[in-house]
Amino acid sequence: MKEGLLVVLFLIALTSLCDTINQLFLKSAINSLNFTPTFSITNIFKFIFQLILKPRLWLGFVFSAVSLCIWLVVLSKADLNFAFSADSMHYIFIALASRLILKEKFSSLRWLGTGLIVLGIIIISFT
């Protein structure tokens, strides 16, 4: 395997990890509000104001910005088709984080799907 490919795969994994951390912070911020959707303009502005005061929301934005910067480096070094396909790693990271950190339940079929994503990433890495 070429050294350049390993660097690109590492950077893609890093951007996927940043995306996962971003999603965990956003999920944590929104869950802390006990939000009940209503269509009152007053409630919408109240919700937005409460949300922007959450540090976890801003930490999520920071990880999103870091991910974007890394992604731009990836795009400068790899074909978009390859990079975008390999970026499917974030589905794996999200599944693992959801199960291990958020304690969400996963069916066997969902784990099978995640395994197929891993297989697909391995196949495109060798093409």
Buried (B, 14 or more C-beta within 10 A) or exposed (E): EEEEBEBBBEBBBBBBBBBBBBBBBBBBBBEEEEEEEEEEEEEEEEBEEBBEEBEBBEBBEEBBEBBEEBBEBBEEEBEEEBBBBBBBBBBBBBBEBBBEEEEEEEEEEBEEEBEEBEEEBEEBBEE
